[in-house]
Amino acid sequence: MNERLSSIVIQAAAAAFFFSGCHAQAQPQPEPAGRLQAKQAFVAKRQVVVAAHPLAAEAGHAMLKLGGSALDAAIAAQMVLSLVEPQSSGIGGGAFLLVWSAKDQRLYAYDGRESAPAAARADRFLDGSGQPLAHLDAVANGRSVGVPGVLAALELAHRRHGKLAWREPFQPAILHAAEGYAMPERLHALLEWDGALREVRDAKDIYFDAAGRPRPVGSLLKNPALAGTLRRIALGGARAFYEGEIAQDIVRAVASHRRPGDLTERDLAAYRAIEREPLCGLYREHRVCGMPPPSSGGVAVLQMLGILERTDFARAAPNSVDAVHLFSEAGRLAYADRNRYVADPAFVPQPLAGLLAPEYLTARAALIGARSMGAAQPGMPQGALAWSDVPAEVSAGTSHISVVDAEGNAVAMTTSIEYAFGSRIFVRGFLLNNQLTDFAFVPESAGRLAANRVEAGKRPRSSMAPTIVFDRAGRLQMVLGSPGGSVIINYVAKTLVAALDWGMDMQEAIASPNFGSMNGPTLIERGTPYEDLGDALAERGHILKFTRLTSGLHGIERVPEGWRAGADPRREGVARGE
């Protein structure tokens, strides 16, 4: 590590350590998951990064201060998240990135979604009697592990958008892994909730004490194995992960699991990230852009916005029955289409033009009446084939990073290992994903194949929805995204309408109550004023579910002073910049 970078990283680590209020002796009680703590909007004149932990945000900010690009900052933040937020994302998972190049005036999209091994077959998650496995049995399973894609995607993007040498964004994470970091509150709470890592020898030594209890909040954690892994990748590039000793250890860990998988070294060596065409559409006077399939996030968010634009939503006040009703009904329609049609475009033709055609959205919007439709049926857009319907998948292990640099470049990156702690397979200091459980467990229903069924080399459908918004003049206006499994689509759409329709600033829009529907019950965030709408919504036929909706939204918007950033009060994220 060069002297200037070392100084910046050490200063940033100290600032983040102080900010979090954690040190080796302090043991504050963790906040319950989902409890909101007020956060102020962060305004920066030149550049800003928002990430899910102070150390990750500080690492990204350190790259920006060195003259690095938004992409360099995103790499640094992701590597630190691999360390401090192992339950959510990391080098054992995948990611989708949108990158805005101010110089090119062009938006790029990079697909680092995991892929199925060559040996994968459609019955992968069926038991001996042909019934789908219980979800957790499928998750904690070597067969749930897809070929990780995040490093390949970051390296592909770095070749075009990086300014610093590839090795430099890795240095903060290497330093923190080797010298230690404070046990985060959220990680501690999740380790108490799910004790599976107690049974994993190398992970147990890091996160648990001799009595098998999670180490206290604020206690010093070290992960020398991850430090060594990151050093190899920093020096050897992503190929050092996909070939050689790291790849061999990944394959060995998957094959030796009590429910062994079939991932091979050849699968890892063959993996390639893909540059795709961003998916964009208009919402009122704004151009909203997201990821195309295999993510369903971009198309479903655009469908929801397009349907809402064709209703009276613009006149619906926040915290009103009309707003929740219309938004939830739009969600039902979008999720119905998503659940039937969206899958890996290399295997299944995607009717994107039909799903976003103005006349189709008008016809879908016309289905919304005064009462809830309960469960929407998928439509038949132009170019669609007949597939079976598959419910939205459930996951919790995801994170989001938003960055704008001093040149006006931007990154929206959603990154995931799928379920909390992924497959629970721990190798060389990191957890492997369980993303293959995002495939349809039942490959065929009522004589129709599932578009999202398991196939060799296929990428499972995702709900990740990194989003970049442009104003009517084509200027970069917003950068945002969220974790949250299939509810991500609702979280992102809610934040967009809160900002664009209700005039909230980015922090207010993020912190506003979450609500919506995935074509099931109408979800209302517990402990918010929206609970008071329950009786009126029930009168309109809504089946209600009051629940925690723990988004992790991170967003940035253009303001006259520069950039205003917001971090979700439901999690530990912060913004850093100047």
MIMI-959860 format. One record per residue (C-alpha): residue number from 1; x negated, z negated, y. Coordinates in Angstrom, 1 decimal. Each point is the difference from the previous one (the first is absolute). Example, Ala and Ser with C-alpha at 12.3 -4.5 7.8 and 13.67 -1.06 7.14 Angstrom:
BEGIN
REC num     c1     c3     c2
REC   1  -12.3   -7.8   -4.5
REC   2   -1.4    0.7    3.4
END
This chain:
BEGIN
REC num     c1     c3     c2
REC   1    0.0    0.0    0.0
REC   2   -1.5    0.9    3.4
REC   3   -0.6   -2.8    2.5
REC   4    2.8    1.0    2.5
REC   5    2.6    0.4   -2.8
REC   6   -1.1   -3.3   -1.5
REC   7    0.5   -1.8    3.3
REC   8    3.4    1.5    0.6
REC   9    1.2   -0.8   -3.5
REC  10   -1.2   -3.6    0.2
REC  11    1.6   -0.5    3.4
REC  12    3.2    1.6   -1.2
REC  13    0.0   -2.2   -3.1
REC  14   -0.4   -3.1    2.1
REC  15    2.8    1.0    2.3
REC  16    2.3    0.8   -2.9
REC  17   -0.9   -3.3   -1.7
REC  18    0.9   -1.9    3.1
REC  19    3.1    2.0    0.6
REC  20    1.4   -0.8   -3.5
REC  21   -0.6   -3.7    0.6
REC  22   -1.7   -0.2   -3.4
REC  23   -3.4   -1.5   -0.9
REC  24   -1.4   -1.4   -3.1
REC  25    1.2   -3.6    0.7
REC  26    3.5    0.9    1.4
REC  27    2.9    0.2   -2.4
REC  28    3.1    0.9    2.0
REC  29    3.2    0.5   -1.9
REC  30    1.0    3.7   -0.5
REC  31    3.1    1.4    1.7
REC  32    2.6    0.9   -2.6
REC  33    0.1    3.8   -0.6
REC  34    2.4    1.6    2.5
REC  35    0.0   -2.7    2.6
REC  36   -0.4    1.6    3.5
REC  37   -2.6   -1.2    2.5
REC  38    0.3    1.4    3.5
REC  39   -2.8    2.5    0.8
REC  40   -0.7    1.6    3.4
REC  41   -0.5    3.7    0.5
REC  42   -3.7    1.0    0.3
REC  43   -0.9    2.4    2.8
REC  44   -3.3    2.0   -0.1
REC  45   -1.2    2.5    2.6
REC  46   -2.2    2.0   -2.3
REC  47    0.3   -0.6   -3.7
REC  48    1.7   -2.3   -2.5
REC  49    0.4   -0.8   -3.7
REC  50    2.8   -1.9   -1.7
REC  51   -0.5   -1.3   -3.6
REC  52    1.4   -2.6   -2.3
REC  53   -2.7   -2.6    0.4
REC  54   -2.2   -1.1    3.0
REC  55   -3.3    0.8   -1.9
REC  56    1.3    3.5   -0.8
REC  57    1.1    0.7    3.6
REC  58   -3.4   -1.4    1.3
REC  59   -1.9    2.3   -2.4
REC  60    1.9    3.0    1.2
REC  61   -0.6   -1.0    3.6
REC  62   -3.7   -0.4   -0.7
REC  63   -0.1    3.6   -1.0
REC  64    1.7    1.1    3.2
REC  65   -2.4   -2.0    2.1
REC  66   -2.9    1.8   -1.8
REC  67    1.5    3.3    1.1
REC  68    1.7    0.7   -3.3
REC  69    3.2    1.9   -0.4
REC  70    3.5   -1.2   -0.9
REC  71   -0.8    1.1   -3.6
REC  72   -3.2   -2.0    0.0
REC  73    2.0   -3.0    1.1
REC  74    2.6    0.6   -2.7
REC  75   -2.6    0.1   -2.7
REC  76   -1.5   -3.3    1.2
REC  77    3.4   -1.7    0.1
REC  78    0.9    1.3   -3.5
REC  79   -3.3   -1.3   -1.5
REC  80    0.6   -3.5    1.5
REC  81    3.6    0.1   -1.2
REC  82   -1.3    0.6   -3.5
REC  83   -1.7   -3.4    0.4
REC  84    2.4   -2.2    2.0
REC  85    3.4    1.6   -1.1
REC  86   -0.7    0.9   -3.7
REC  87    3.6   -0.5   -0.9
REC  88    1.0    2.9    2.2
REC  89   -2.5    2.8    0.1
REC  90   -3.6    0.9   -0.7
REC  91   -2.4    2.4   -1.6
REC  92    1.8   -0.2   -3.3
REC  93    3.1    1.5    1.6
REC  94    1.2    3.0    2.0
REC  95    1.0    1.0    3.5
REC  96    1.6    2.5    2.2
REC  97   -1.6    0.8    3.4
REC  98    1.2    1.9    3.1
REC  99   -2.9    0.8    2.4
REC 100    0.6    1.4    3.5
REC 101   -3.0    1.9    1.4
REC 102    0.1    0.0    3.8
REC 103   -2.6    2.7    0.1
REC 104    1.8    2.3   -2.3
REC 105    3.4   -1.0    1.2
REC 106    1.0    0.0   -3.7
REC 107    1.4   -2.5   -2.4
REC 108   -1.6   -0.2   -3.5
REC 109    1.5   -1.7   -3.1
REC 110   -2.1   -1.3   -2.9
REC 111    1.5   -0.9   -3.4
REC 112   -2.0   -2.7   -1.9
REC 113    2.9   -0.8   -2.4
REC 114   -1.0   -1.0   -3.5
REC 115    0.4    2.4   -2.9
REC 116    1.0   -0.5   -3.6
REC 117   -2.7    0.4   -2.7
REC 118   -0.2    3.1   -2.1
REC 119    1.4   -1.9   -3.0
REC 120    3.2   -1.1    1.9
REC 121    3.3    0.9   -1.6
REC 122    3.7   -0.3    1.2
REC 123    0.7   -3.0   -2.3
REC 124   -2.8   -2.0    1.5
REC 125    2.2   -3.0    1.0
REC 126    2.4    0.0   -2.9
REC 127   -0.2   -2.5   -2.8
REC 128    0.1    0.8   -3.7
REC 129    3.8    0.3    0.0
REC 130    0.0    2.4    3.0
REC 131    1.1   -2.6    2.5
REC 132   -1.8   -0.4    3.4
REC 133   -2.5   -2.9    0.1
REC 134    0.8   -3.0    2.2
REC 135   -1.6    0.6    3.4
REC 136   -2.7   -2.7   -0.2
REC 137   -0.9    1.1   -3.5
REC 138   -0.6    3.5    1.3
REC 139   -1.9   -1.3    3.0
REC 140   -2.5   -2.3   -1.7
REC 141   -1.0    2.8   -2.3
REC 142   -3.0    2.3   -0.3
REC 143    2.5    2.9   -0.2
REC 144    1.1   -0.7    3.6
REC 145   -3.4    0.9    1.5
REC 146   -0.3    3.3    1.7
REC 147   -3.2    1.6    1.1
REC 148   -0.7   -1.7    3.4
REC 149    0.0    2.3    3.0
REC 150   -0.7   -1.9    3.1
REC 151   -3.8    0.6    0.1
REC 152    0.3    3.7   -0.7
REC 153    2.6    0.4    2.8
REC 154   -2.1   -2.0    2.5
REC 155   -3.1    2.0   -0.9
REC 156    1.8    3.3    0.3
REC 157    1.4   -1.1    3.4
REC 158   -3.4   -1.4    1.1
REC 159   -1.7    3.4   -0.4
REC 160    2.2    1.4    2.8
REC 161    0.9   -3.0    2.1
REC 162   -2.9   -2.5   -0.4
REC 163   -2.6   -0.6    2.6
REC 164   -2.1   -2.8   -1.5
REC 165   -1.9    0.5   -3.2
REC 166    2.1   -0.7   -3.1
REC 167   -1.9   -3.2   -0.9
REC 168    0.7   -1.7    3.4
REC 169    3.7   -0.9   -0.3
REC 170   -0.8   -1.7   -3.3
REC 171   -2.3   -2.6    1.5
REC 172    2.5   -2.5    1.3
REC 173    1.7   -0.3   -3.4
REC 174   -3.4   -0.3   -1.8
REC 175   -1.0   -2.8    2.4
REC 176    3.3   -1.9   -0.4
REC 177    0.0    0.4   -3.8
REC 178   -3.6   -1.3   -0.3
REC 179    0.1   -2.8    2.6
REC 180    3.6   -1.1   -0.4
REC 181    3.3    0.0    1.8
REC 182    2.9   -2.5    0.4
REC 183    2.7    0.0   -2.6
REC 184    3.0    1.7    1.8
REC 185    3.3   -1.8    0.2
REC 186    2.0    2.9   -1.5
REC 187   -2.5    0.6   -2.8
REC 188    0.2   -3.7   -0.9
REC 189    3.8    0.0    0.0
REC 190    0.1    3.1   -2.3
REC 191   -2.6   -1.6   -2.4
REC 192    2.3   -3.0   -0.3
REC 193    3.0    2.3   -0.5
REC 194   -1.7    2.2   -2.6
REC 195   -2.7   -1.8   -2.0
REC 196   -0.9    3.0   -2.2
REC 197   -3.5    0.2    1.3
REC 198   -0.7   -3.5   -1.4
REC 199   -0.3    1.7   -3.3
REC 200   -2.5    2.6    1.3
REC 201   -3.5   -1.5   -0.3
REC 202   -1.8    1.6    3.0
REC 203    3.0   -0.3    2.3
REC 204    0.6   -3.6   -1.0
REC 205   -3.4   -1.0    1.1
REC 206    0.6    1.4    3.5
REC 207    3.5   -1.1    0.7
REC 208    0.7   -3.1   -2.0
REC 209   -1.6   -3.4   -0.4
REC 210   -1.0   -1.7   -3.2
REC 211    3.5   -1.4   -0.4
REC 212    1.5    3.5    0.2
REC 213    1.5   -0.5    3.5
REC 214   -0.5    2.6    2.7
REC 215   -2.9   -1.1    2.2
REC 216    1.3   -1.5    3.3
REC 217    0.9    2.0    3.0
REC 218   -3.2    0.3    2.1
REC 219   -2.4   -0.7   -2.8
REC 220   -3.0    2.4   -0.2
REC 221    0.4    2.8   -2.6
REC 222   -2.8    2.3   -1.0
REC 223    0.2    3.2   -2.1
REC 224   -3.6    1.2   -0.7
REC 225    1.3    2.5   -2.6
REC 226    2.0    1.8    2.6
REC 227   -3.0   -0.1    2.4
REC 228   -2.1    1.7   -2.6
REC 229    2.7    2.6   -0.8
REC 230    0.4    0.9    3.7
REC 231   -3.8    0.3    0.5
REC 232    0.0    2.6   -2.8
REC 233    2.8    2.0    1.6
REC 234   -1.4   -0.3    3.5
REC 235   -3.3    1.5   -1.2
REC 236    1.3    2.4   -2.7
REC 237    3.3    1.1    1.5
REC 238    3.3    0.1   -1.8
REC 239   -1.6    1.7   -3.0
REC 240   -1.8   -3.4   -0.7
REC 241    3.5   -1.3   -0.7
REC 242    1.4    2.9   -2.0
REC 243   -3.1    0.6   -2.2
REC 244   -2.7   -2.3   -1.4
REC 245    0.0   -3.7   -0.6
REC 246    3.0   -0.9    2.1
REC 247    2.2    2.6   -1.7
REC 248   -1.2   -1.2   -3.4
REC 249    0.9   -3.6    0.8
REC 250    3.5    1.1    1.2
REC 251    0.7    1.9   -3.2
REC 252   -1.4   -2.9   -2.1
REC 253    2.3   -2.5    1.9
REC 254    3.1    2.1   -0.5
REC 255   -0.8    0.7   -3.7
REC 256   -0.7   -3.7   -0.8
REC 257    3.2   -1.4    1.6
REC 258    2.4   -1.7   -2.4
REC 259    2.3    2.9    0.7
REC 260   -2.7    2.8    0.1
REC 261    0.2    3.1    2.0
REC 262   -1.3    3.5   -0.5
REC 263   -1.9    0.7    3.2
REC 264   -3.3    1.8   -0.6
REC 265   -3.2    0.7    1.8
REC 266    1.0    3.7    0.1
REC 267    3.2   -1.0    1.8
REC 268   -1.9   -1.8    2.7
REC 269   -2.6    2.8    0.4
REC 270    2.7    2.6    0.3
REC 271    1.9   -1.7    2.8
REC 272    0.3    1.7    3.4
REC 273    1.7   -1.0    3.1
REC 274    2.3    2.7    1.6
REC 275    0.4    1.1    3.5
REC 276    3.7    0.8    0.6
REC 277    2.1    1.3    2.8
REC 278    1.6   -2.8    2.0
REC 279    3.8   -0.1   -0.1
REC 280    1.5    0.0    3.5
REC 281    3.4    0.1    1.6
REC 282    1.8   -0.7    3.3
REC 283    1.8   -3.1    0.9
REC 284    1.7    0.4    3.3
REC 285   -3.0    1.0    2.2
REC 286   -2.7   -1.3   -2.3
REC 287   -2.0    1.7   -2.7
REC 288   -0.3   -2.4   -3.0
REC 289   -2.6    0.7   -2.6
REC 290   -0.6   -1.5   -3.4
REC 291   -1.4    0.6   -3.5
REC 292    1.5    2.7   -2.3
REC 293    0.6   -0.6   -3.7
REC 294   -1.1   -1.5   -2.3
REC 295    0.9   -2.6    2.7
REC 296    3.7   -0.2    0.7
REC 297   -0.6   -1.9    3.2
REC 298   -0.3    2.9    2.4
REC 299    3.0    2.0   -1.2
REC 300    2.3   -3.1   -0.4
REC 301   -0.9   -1.3    3.5
REC 302    0.7    3.4    1.5
REC 303    3.2    0.3   -1.9
REC 304    1.2   -3.4    1.3
REC 305   -0.9    0.9    3.5
REC 306    1.6    3.4   -0.2
REC 307    3.3   -1.5   -1.4
REC 308    0.0   -2.8    2.6
REC 309   -0.4    2.6    2.8
REC 310    3.2    1.6   -1.2
REC 311    2.0   -3.2    0.3
REC 312    0.9   -2.4    2.8
REC 313   -3.2   -2.0   -0.7
REC 314   -1.4    0.6    3.5
REC 315    2.9   -2.0    1.4
REC 316   -0.3   -2.9   -2.5
REC 317   -1.6   -3.0    1.5
REC 318   -2.7   -2.0   -2.0
REC 319    1.5   -3.0   -1.8
REC 320    3.3    1.8   -0.3
REC 321    2.1    0.7   -3.0
REC 322    0.1    3.7    0.9
REC 323   -3.8    0.2    0.0
REC 324   -0.4   -1.7   -3.4
REC 325    2.9    2.1   -1.5
REC 326   -1.3    3.4    1.1
REC 327   -3.6   -0.8   -0.8
REC 328    0.8   -1.3   -3.5
REC 329    2.3    3.0   -0.8
REC 330   -2.7    2.4    1.2
REC 331   -2.4   -1.8   -2.3
REC 332    2.4    0.3   -3.0
REC 333    0.1    3.8    0.5
REC 334   -3.8    0.4    0.4
REC 335   -0.8   -2.2   -3.0
REC 336    2.5    1.8   -2.2
REC 337   -1.8    3.3    0.7
REC 338   -3.5   -1.7   -0.3
REC 339    0.8   -1.5   -3.4
REC 340    1.1    3.3   -1.4
REC 341   -2.4    2.6    1.4
REC 342   -3.3   -1.4    1.3
REC 343   -3.0    0.2   -2.4
REC 344   -3.5    1.5   -0.2
REC 345    0.3    3.6    1.5
REC 346   -2.7    1.2   -2.5
REC 347    2.6   -0.6   -2.8
REC 348    3.4    0.1    1.6
REC 349    1.2    2.5    2.7
REC 350    0.9   -2.0    3.1
REC 351    3.1    1.1    2.1
REC 352   -1.4   -1.4    3.2
REC 353    1.3    2.7    2.2
REC 354    3.4   -0.4   -1.5
REC 355    0.0   -3.8    0.3
REC 356   -0.9    0.2    3.7
REC 357    2.1    3.1    1.0
REC 358    2.2   -0.8    3.0
REC 359    3.2    1.2   -1.8
REC 360   -0.8   -2.2   -3.0
REC 361   -0.6   -3.1    2.1
REC 362    3.2    0.8    1.9
REC 363    1.9    0.1   -3.3
REC 364   -1.6   -3.2   -1.2
REC 365    0.8   -1.8    3.3
REC 366    3.6    1.1   -0.3
REC 367    0.3   -2.2   -3.1
REC 368   -0.4   -3.2    2.0
REC 369    3.4   -1.5    0.8
REC 370    1.3   -3.3    1.4
REC 371   -0.6   -1.7   -3.3
REC 372   -3.1   -0.2   -2.2
REC 373   -0.2    2.7   -2.7
REC 374   -1.5   -2.6   -2.3
REC 375   -2.2    2.3   -2.0
REC 376   -0.8    3.5    1.4
REC 377   -0.3    3.0   -2.3
REC 378   -2.9    2.4    0.4
REC 379    0.7    3.2    1.7
REC 380   -0.9    3.5   -1.1
REC 381   -2.4    1.4    2.6
REC 382   -1.1    3.6   -0.1
REC 383   -2.9    0.4   -2.5
REC 384    0.9   -3.1   -2.0
REC 385    0.0   -0.1   -3.8
REC 386    2.1   -2.3   -2.2
REC 387   -1.8   -3.3   -0.8
REC 388    1.0   -3.4   -1.1
REC 389    0.3   -2.9    2.4
REC 390   -2.7   -2.7   -0.1
REC 391    0.4   -3.3    2.0
REC 392   -2.5   -0.9    2.7
REC 393   -3.1   -1.7   -1.3
REC 394   -0.9   -3.5    1.0
REC 395   -3.5   -1.0    1.2
REC 396   -1.6   -2.5    2.3
REC 397   -3.7    0.8   -0.1
REC 398   -0.5    2.2    3.0
REC 399   -1.5   -0.2    3.5
REC 400   -0.1    2.2    3.1
REC 401   -2.7    0.7    2.6
REC 402    0.6    1.7    3.4
REC 403   -2.9    1.1    2.3
REC 404   -0.5    1.9    3.3
REC 405   -3.6    0.5    1.2
REC 406   -1.5    0.7    3.5
REC 407    0.3    3.8   -0.4
REC 408    3.7   -0.2   -0.9
REC 409   -0.4    0.6   -3.7
REC 410    2.4   -2.0   -2.2
REC 411    0.4   -1.1   -3.6
REC 412    3.1   -1.3   -1.7
REC 413   -1.0   -1.1   -3.5
REC 414    2.3   -1.7   -2.6
REC 415   -2.0   -1.2   -3.0
REC 416    1.1   -1.7   -3.2
REC 417   -0.6   -1.4   -3.5
REC 418    3.8    0.0   -0.5
REC 419    1.1   -3.4   -1.3
REC 420   -1.5   -3.2    1.3
REC 421   -3.4   -0.2   -1.7
REC 422    0.6    3.4   -1.5
REC 423   -0.6    0.2   -3.8
REC 424   -1.8   -3.4    0.0
REC 425   -3.0    1.8   -1.4
REC 426   -3.1   -1.2    2.0
REC 427   -3.3    1.9   -0.2
REC 428   -3.1   -0.2    2.1
REC 429    1.7   -2.2    2.6
REC 430    3.2    2.0    0.5
REC 431    3.4    0.5   -1.5
REC 432    1.3    3.2   -1.6
REC 433    3.3    1.4    1.0
REC 434    3.2    0.2   -2.0
REC 435    1.3    3.1    1.8
REC 436    1.1    1.8   -3.1
REC 437    3.0   -2.3   -0.2
REC 438    1.2    2.0    3.0
REC 439    0.9    2.7   -2.4
REC 440    3.4    0.1   -1.6
REC 441    0.0   -2.2   -3.1
REC 442    2.8    2.1   -1.6
REC 443   -1.0    3.6    0.0
REC 444    3.4    1.5   -0.8
REC 445    3.5   -1.1    0.7
REC 446    3.3    1.8   -0.8
REC 447   -1.8    3.1   -1.1
REC 448   -2.0    0.2    3.3
REC 449   -3.7   -0.6    0.4
REC 450   -1.2   -2.4    2.7
REC 451   -2.0    1.9    2.7
REC 452   -2.3   -3.1    0.2
REC 453   -0.6   -0.4   -3.7
REC 454   -3.5   -0.6   -1.4
REC 455   -2.2    3.0   -0.6
REC 456   -3.7    0.4   -0.5
REC 457   -1.9    0.3    3.4
REC 458    3.2   -0.6    2.0
REC 459    0.2   -2.2    3.1
REC 460    2.9   -2.5    0.0
REC 461    2.6    0.1    2.8
REC 462   -0.8   -2.5    2.8
REC 463    2.0   -1.4    2.9
REC 464   -3.0   -0.4    2.3
REC 465    0.8    1.3    3.4
REC 466   -3.0    0.1    2.5
REC 467    1.6    1.5    3.1
REC 468   -1.3    1.6    3.2
REC 469    2.3    0.9    2.9
REC 470   -0.5    2.4    2.8
REC 471    1.9    0.2    3.3
REC 472    1.7    3.1    1.4
REC 473   -3.3    1.2    1.6
REC 474   -1.8   -0.2   -3.4
REC 475   -2.0   -3.1    1.0
REC 476   -0.7   -2.7   -2.6
REC 477    2.6   -2.7    0.5
REC 478    0.2   -2.4   -3.0
REC 479   -2.0   -0.8   -3.1
REC 480    1.7   -2.3   -2.6
REC 481    0.7   -0.9   -3.6
REC 482    0.8   -2.9   -2.3
REC 483   -0.4   -1.4   -3.5
REC 484    3.2   -1.0   -1.9
REC 485    0.5    2.2   -3.0
REC 486    3.0    2.2    0.1
REC 487    1.4   -2.0    3.0
REC 488   -2.9    1.5    2.1
REC 489    2.2    2.9    0.9
REC 490    2.6   -2.3    1.6
REC 491   -2.7   -2.1    1.7
REC 492   -1.6    3.1    1.7
REC 493    3.3    1.6    0.9
REC 494    1.2   -3.3    1.5
REC 495   -3.1   -0.3    2.2
REC 496    0.4    3.6    1.2
REC 497    3.6   -0.4    1.0
REC 498   -0.7   -3.4    1.6
REC 499   -2.7    1.6    2.1
REC 500    1.4    3.4    0.7
REC 501    3.8   -0.9    0.2
REC 502    0.0   -3.6    1.1
REC 503   -2.9    0.1    2.4
REC 504   -2.0   -2.9   -1.7
REC 505   -3.8   -0.1    0.4
REC 506   -2.0    0.4   -3.2
REC 507   -0.3   -3.8   -0.7
REC 508    3.7   -0.6    0.6
REC 509    0.9    3.0   -2.2
REC 510   -2.1   -1.3   -2.8
REC 511    1.2   -3.6    0.3
REC 512    3.7    1.0    0.2
REC 513    2.0   -0.9   -3.1
REC 514   -0.3    2.2   -3.0
REC 515    3.2    1.4   -1.6
REC 516    1.2    3.1   -1.9
REC 517    0.9    1.3   -3.4
REC 518   -1.9    1.7   -2.9
REC 519    3.4    1.3   -1.3
REC 520    0.9   -3.4   -1.3
REC 521    1.1   -3.1    1.9
REC 522   -0.4   -0.2    3.7
REC 523   -3.2   -2.0    0.6
REC 524   -0.1   -2.5    2.8
REC 525   -3.1   -2.0    0.9
REC 526    0.6   -3.7   -0.7
REC 527   -0.4   -2.3    3.0
REC 528    0.7    2.6    2.6
REC 529    3.0    0.5    2.4
REC 530    1.1    2.9   -2.2
REC 531    1.4   -2.6   -2.5
REC 532    2.8   -0.6    2.5
REC 533    1.2    3.6   -0.6
REC 534    0.8   -0.7   -3.7
REC 535    3.7   -0.5    0.3
REC 536    0.6    3.0    2.1
REC 537   -2.2    2.2   -2.3
REC 538    1.9   -1.3   -3.0
REC 539    3.2    1.1    1.6
REC 540   -1.4    3.5    0.2
REC 541   -0.6   -0.1   -3.8
REC 542   -3.7   -0.9    0.0
REC 543   -1.4   -2.0   -3.0
REC 544   -2.5   -2.2    1.7
REC 545   -3.3   -1.5   -1.1
REC 546   -1.7   -2.5    2.3
REC 547   -3.6    0.0   -1.0
REC 548   -3.6   -0.2    1.2
REC 549   -1.1    3.4    1.3
REC 550   -3.7   -0.6    0.5
REC 551   -1.2    3.1    1.7
REC 552   -3.6    0.3    1.2
REC 553    0.5    2.5    2.8
REC 554   -3.0    0.9    2.1
REC 555    0.6    2.3    2.9
REC 556   -1.6    1.4    3.2
REC 557    1.8    1.7    2.9
REC 558   -1.2    1.8    3.2
REC 559    0.7   -1.9    3.2
REC 560   -1.2    0.6    3.6
REC 561   -2.8   -2.5   -0.4
REC 562   -1.2    1.6   -3.2
REC 563    1.2   -1.1   -3.4
REC 564    2.3   -2.9   -1.0
REC 565   -0.2   -1.2   -3.6
REC 566    2.2   -2.2   -2.1
REC 567   -0.5   -2.0   -3.2
REC 568    2.7   -1.2   -2.2
REC 569    0.7   -3.8    0.4
REC 570    1.0   -0.1   -3.6
REC 571   -3.7    0.3   -1.1
REC 572   -3.5   -0.7    1.1
REC 573   -0.7    3.3    1.8
REC 574   -1.6    0.2    3.5
REC 575   -1.1    2.6    2.5
REC 576   -3.5    0.3    1.4
REC 577   -1.4    2.3    2.6
REC 578   -0.9    0.3    3.7
END
